[in-house]
Amino acid sequence: MINEGLERYDYYETRGGVFVMALKVKHSSQEPAHWLCPNCHERGYMSQLTPSDTQAYYDCPRTDCQASFKTNEEPANSGGEKGAFIADPHTEKDRAGRRRV
């Protein structure tokens, strides 16, 4: 099933140098911080990445994908707390200076 709501996400470059799909800043306070698999997102699916047993990795649970991403961080939202996405909507960079694409 192809999901609606995919437009609420945008590419985000993690500290590990990989891209995942994160909620756009204007949507980040509306639900808990999380990431989507960029491979599944491109195919029209919302597949939420889950923490791996291996530290710093997040995995796609879809059996037809099963991608693994070395992120070196946790998802974040605009609140700034642990597991919170902290991007400046004016510069499109987070507080650590990583750029959003």
TORVEXTOR-425443 format. One record per residue: residue number from 0; residue in three letters; x, y, z of N, C-alpha, C in turn. Coordinates in nm, 2 decimals. Each point is the difference from the previous one (the first is absolute). Example, Ala and Ser with C-alpha at 12.3 -4.5 7.8 and 13.67 -1.06 7.14 Angstrom:
PT num residu     nu     nv     nw    cau    cav    caw     cu     cv     cw
PT   0    ALA   1.32  -0.57   0.78  -0.09   0.12   0.00   0.09   0.12   0.00
PT   1    SER  -0.04   0.11  -0.07   0.09   0.11   0.00  -0.08   0.11   0.08
! end
This chain:
PT num residu     nu     nv     nw    cau    cav    caw     cu     cv     cw
PT   0    MET   0.08  -0.12   0.00  -0.08   0.12   0.00   0.09   0.12   0.00
PT   1    ILE  -0.03   0.09  -0.09   0.08   0.13   0.00  -0.07   0.10   0.09
PT   2    ASN   0.08   0.06   0.08  -0.05   0.09   0.11   0.00   0.15  -0.04
PT   3    GLU  -0.10   0.06   0.06  -0.01   0.15  -0.02   0.08   0.06   0.11
PT   4    GLY   0.04   0.12  -0.01   0.08   0.07   0.10   0.15   0.00  -0.02
PT   5    LEU   0.04  -0.06  -0.11   0.14  -0.01  -0.03   0.06   0.14  -0.02
PT   6    GLU  -0.08   0.10  -0.05   0.05   0.13  -0.02   0.04   0.08   0.13
PT   7    ARG  -0.04  -0.06   0.11   0.04   0.06   0.13   0.15  -0.03   0.04
PT   8    TYR   0.07  -0.08  -0.08   0.13  -0.04   0.02   0.10   0.06  -0.10
PT   9    ASP   0.13   0.02   0.05   0.10   0.04  -0.09   0.13  -0.07   0.03
PT  10    TYR   0.09   0.00  -0.09   0.13  -0.06   0.03   0.08   0.07   0.11
PT  11    TYR   0.06  -0.08   0.08   0.08   0.05   0.12   0.13  -0.07   0.00
PT  12    GLU   0.11   0.07   0.00   0.13  -0.07   0.01   0.04  -0.02   0.15
PT  13    THR   0.02  -0.12   0.04   0.03  -0.03   0.14   0.15   0.02   0.02
PT  14    ARG   0.04  -0.01   0.13   0.14   0.02   0.04   0.08  -0.12  -0.07
PT  15    GLY  -0.06  -0.11  -0.02   0.07  -0.11  -0.07   0.02   0.02  -0.15
PT  16    GLY  -0.05   0.11  -0.05   0.02   0.04  -0.14  -0.10  -0.07  -0.10
PT  17    VAL  -0.11  -0.06   0.06  -0.10  -0.07  -0.08  -0.12   0.09   0.00
PT  18    PHE  -0.08  -0.02  -0.11  -0.13   0.08   0.00  -0.12  -0.09   0.04
PT  19    VAL  -0.08   0.05   0.08  -0.13  -0.06   0.04  -0.11   0.10  -0.03
PT  20    MET  -0.12  -0.04   0.02  -0.11   0.10  -0.01  -0.05   0.04   0.14
PT  21    ALA   0.01   0.13   0.02  -0.05   0.06   0.13  -0.12   0.09  -0.03
PT  22    LEU  -0.08   0.02   0.10  -0.11   0.09  -0.01   0.05   0.14  -0.03
PT  23    LYS  -0.06   0.07  -0.09   0.03   0.14  -0.02  -0.02   0.08   0.13
PT  24    VAL   0.07   0.11   0.02  -0.01   0.07   0.12  -0.14   0.04   0.04
PT  25    LYS  -0.08   0.04  -0.10  -0.14   0.05   0.03  -0.09  -0.12   0.05
PT  26    HIS   0.04  -0.12  -0.01  -0.07  -0.12   0.05   0.06  -0.06   0.12
PT  27    SER   0.12   0.04   0.04   0.08  -0.08   0.09  -0.06   0.01   0.15
PT  28    SER  -0.08   0.09   0.03  -0.05   0.01   0.13  -0.14  -0.07   0.01
PT  29    GLN  -0.05  -0.06  -0.11  -0.13  -0.06   0.00   0.00  -0.15   0.04
PT  30    GLU   0.12  -0.06   0.00   0.01  -0.15   0.03   0.14  -0.03   0.05
PT  31    PRO   0.02  -0.11   0.07   0.13  -0.04   0.05   0.10  -0.01  -0.11
PT  32    ALA   0.13   0.03   0.04   0.11   0.00  -0.10   0.02  -0.14  -0.05
PT  33    HIS   0.02  -0.01  -0.13   0.02  -0.12  -0.07   0.06   0.02  -0.14
PT  34    TRP   0.06  -0.10  -0.06   0.05   0.01  -0.14  -0.07  -0.11  -0.08
PT  35    LEU  -0.01   0.03  -0.13  -0.05  -0.10  -0.10   0.11  -0.04  -0.09
PT  36    CYS  -0.01  -0.12  -0.05   0.09  -0.06  -0.10   0.00   0.08  -0.13
PT  37    PRO   0.11   0.06  -0.04  -0.01   0.08  -0.13  -0.03  -0.09  -0.12
PT  38    ASN   0.05  -0.13   0.00  -0.03  -0.09  -0.11  -0.15  -0.02  -0.02
PT  39    CYS  -0.06  -0.03   0.12  -0.14  -0.03  -0.01  -0.08   0.13  -0.03
PT  40    HIS   0.04   0.11   0.06  -0.06   0.13  -0.03  -0.01   0.02  -0.15
PT  41    GLU   0.11  -0.02  -0.07   0.00   0.02  -0.14  -0.09  -0.09  -0.08
PT  42    ARG  -0.03  -0.11   0.06  -0.10  -0.10  -0.06  -0.14   0.03   0.05
PT  43    GLY  -0.02   0.10   0.08  -0.14   0.03   0.04  -0.04  -0.06   0.13
PT  44    TYR   0.09  -0.05   0.08  -0.04  -0.07   0.13   0.06   0.08   0.12
PT  45    MET  -0.07   0.00   0.11   0.05   0.06   0.12   0.04  -0.12   0.09
PT  46    SER   0.13  -0.02   0.00   0.06  -0.11   0.08   0.09   0.07   0.11
PT  47    GLN  -0.05  -0.01   0.12   0.08   0.07   0.11   0.12  -0.08   0.04
PT  48    LEU   0.12   0.06   0.00   0.12  -0.07   0.04   0.00  -0.03   0.15
PT  49    THR   0.05  -0.11   0.03   0.01  -0.05   0.14   0.14  -0.02   0.04
PT  50    PRO   0.03   0.03   0.13   0.14  -0.02   0.05   0.04  -0.14  -0.02
PT  51    SER   0.12  -0.02  -0.04   0.06  -0.13  -0.02   0.06  -0.05   0.13
PT  52    ASP   0.03  -0.13   0.00   0.08  -0.06   0.11   0.14   0.05   0.00
PT  53    THR   0.05   0.05  -0.11   0.13   0.06  -0.01   0.00   0.15   0.02
PT  54    GLN   0.07   0.04   0.09   0.00   0.15   0.04   0.02   0.09  -0.12
PT  55    ALA  -0.07   0.11   0.00   0.00   0.10  -0.10  -0.06  -0.03  -0.13
PT  56    TYR  -0.07  -0.12  -0.02  -0.06  -0.04  -0.12  -0.16   0.00   0.02
PT  57    TYR  -0.07   0.04  -0.11  -0.14  -0.01  -0.01  -0.04  -0.08  -0.12
PT  58    ASP  -0.09  -0.09   0.02  -0.04  -0.10  -0.11  -0.14   0.02  -0.05
PT  59    CYS  -0.02  -0.03  -0.13  -0.13   0.00  -0.06  -0.07  -0.13   0.03
PT  60    PRO  -0.12   0.00   0.05  -0.06  -0.13   0.03  -0.07  -0.07  -0.11
PT  61    ARG  -0.02   0.07  -0.12  -0.07  -0.06  -0.11   0.08  -0.12  -0.06
PT  62    THR  -0.06  -0.11  -0.01   0.07  -0.12  -0.05   0.05   0.01  -0.14
PT  63    ASP  -0.06   0.09  -0.08   0.05   0.02  -0.14   0.11   0.10  -0.01
PT  64    CYS   0.04   0.06   0.12   0.11   0.10   0.00   0.11  -0.04   0.09
PT  65    GLN  -0.03   0.00   0.13   0.10  -0.04   0.11   0.13   0.08  -0.01
PT  66    ALA   0.00   0.13  -0.04   0.12   0.08   0.00   0.04   0.03   0.14
PT  67    SER   0.13   0.03   0.02   0.05   0.04   0.13   0.08   0.13  -0.02
PT  68    PHE  -0.02   0.09   0.09   0.06   0.13  -0.01   0.09   0.03   0.13
PT  69    LYS   0.12   0.03  -0.02   0.09   0.04   0.11  -0.02   0.15   0.02
PT  70    THR  -0.08   0.04   0.10  -0.03   0.14   0.02   0.08   0.07   0.10
PT  71    ASN   0.05  -0.07   0.11   0.08   0.06   0.10  -0.08   0.10   0.08
PT  72    GLU  -0.13   0.00   0.00  -0.08   0.09   0.08  -0.14  -0.06   0.01
PT  73    GLU  -0.09   0.06   0.08  -0.14  -0.04   0.01  -0.08   0.11  -0.07
PT  74    PRO  -0.13  -0.04  -0.04  -0.09   0.10  -0.06  -0.02   0.11   0.10
PT  75    ALA  -0.03   0.12  -0.06  -0.03   0.11   0.09  -0.11   0.09  -0.06
PT  76    ASN  -0.07   0.08   0.08  -0.10   0.09  -0.04   0.04   0.14   0.04
PT  77    SER  -0.08   0.10  -0.03   0.04   0.14   0.02   0.01   0.04   0.15
PT  78    GLY  -0.04  -0.10   0.09   0.01   0.04   0.14   0.14   0.00   0.06
PT  79    GLY   0.10  -0.07  -0.06   0.14   0.01   0.04   0.03  -0.11   0.10
PT  80    GLU  -0.09  -0.07   0.06   0.03  -0.11   0.09   0.06  -0.12  -0.07
PT  81    LYS   0.05  -0.09   0.08   0.06  -0.12  -0.06  -0.10  -0.07  -0.09
PT  82    GLY   0.05  -0.04  -0.11  -0.09  -0.06  -0.10  -0.09   0.11  -0.06
PT  83    ALA   0.05   0.12  -0.01  -0.08   0.11  -0.06   0.07   0.07  -0.12
PT  84    PHE  -0.08   0.02  -0.10   0.06   0.06  -0.12   0.01   0.15   0.02
PT  85    ILE   0.12   0.05  -0.02   0.03   0.14   0.04   0.05   0.07  -0.13
PT  86    ALA  -0.09   0.04  -0.08   0.04   0.07  -0.12  -0.05   0.15   0.00
PT  87    ASP   0.08   0.08  -0.06  -0.04   0.14  -0.01  -0.07   0.02  -0.14
PT  88    PRO  -0.13   0.03   0.00  -0.07   0.01  -0.13   0.05   0.11  -0.09
PT  89    HIS   0.08   0.10   0.05   0.05   0.11  -0.08   0.13  -0.04  -0.07
PT  90    THR   0.08  -0.08   0.07   0.13  -0.04  -0.06   0.00  -0.14  -0.06
PT  91    GLU  -0.10  -0.08   0.04  -0.01  -0.14  -0.04   0.12  -0.07   0.05
PT  92    LYS   0.06   0.04   0.11   0.10  -0.07   0.07  -0.04  -0.03   0.15
PT  93    ASP   0.05  -0.11   0.05  -0.03  -0.02   0.14   0.10   0.07   0.09
PT  94    ARG  -0.02   0.00   0.13   0.09   0.07   0.09   0.15  -0.04  -0.01
PT  95    ALA   0.02  -0.12  -0.04   0.14  -0.05  -0.02   0.06   0.04  -0.13
PT  96    GLY  -0.08   0.07  -0.09   0.05   0.05  -0.12  -0.02  -0.10  -0.12
PT  97    ARG  -0.06  -0.12   0.03  -0.02  -0.09  -0.11  -0.11   0.05  -0.09
PT  98    ARG   0.02  -0.01  -0.13  -0.10   0.05  -0.09  -0.11  -0.10  -0.03
PT  99    ARG  -0.12   0.05  -0.02  -0.11  -0.08  -0.05  -0.01   0.01  -0.15
PT 100    VAL  -0.03  -0.11  -0.07  -0.01   0.00  -0.14  -0.14  -0.02  -0.05
! end
